[in-house]
């Protein structure tokens, strides 16, 4: 029996997610036909615990490493700055799909995937029911989609004016709705916190970043949970249409950006990145 060729995987980012995926690739990858080729981080000093052979010091060296898949779990700026070049050489799993909230970045990455024949993968992360959402969108029966994310104030990495709202919520000790409205303007304010919402926008391109409604809540009463509520509404007569609401409670450490169950979701997504040609694909 012919042994399938192992897929070489590079990881961009070595925080909680990057470390977990690297460990999984080293421990389980060989039996799954996956090999950890290297890890790169914006702060190279964070890679000190890895053998030198697994550290990529410069992204300019990426083409020579002959990787099949690059997994980004760092920051959306990495995809914005390097995504096109990566897609010219390998499939690309975009762990920070908030990068796609910038229309120019989305256009460039989609065109690069088509041009290079490689797949731009978007992991579902903590998004429950994404296949059903995508199916309804394709059928033209998806009327509305709202995603509410509730976390401890310490879990938010906010920027701009939202940082003050988070600080006020932390000081008050009260449940606070930080934002409710279209998803697109929220993404650059908390790019590390709302990737699940961005995955929803990719699953429902008919609504997209402007049509998906985002609600972000800071709640000190859930210090070790990330709660994601997804509300789906179909087309139909008013008051007589399909509606589905799911609630996902994900255990998380105090102040953690990523819940523990989402780590396993990313590992499953990585295994699904087997090469699907020049397209954008949820995984």
ABEGO torsion letter per residue (X at the ends): XBBBBBBBBBBBEABAAAAAAAAAAAAAAAAAGBBBABBBBABAAAAAABBAAABBABAAAAAAAGBABBBBAABAAAAAAAAAAAAAABBBBBABAAAAABAAAAAAAAAAAAAAGBBBBBBAEABBGAAAAAAAAAAGABABBBBBBBBBAAABBBBEAAAAAAAAAAAAGBBBBABBEBAAAAAAABAAAAAAAAAAAAABAAAEAAABBBBBBBBAABAABBBBBBBBBBBEBBGABBBBBBBBBBBBBBGBABBAAAAAAAAAAAAABAEAEBBBBBX
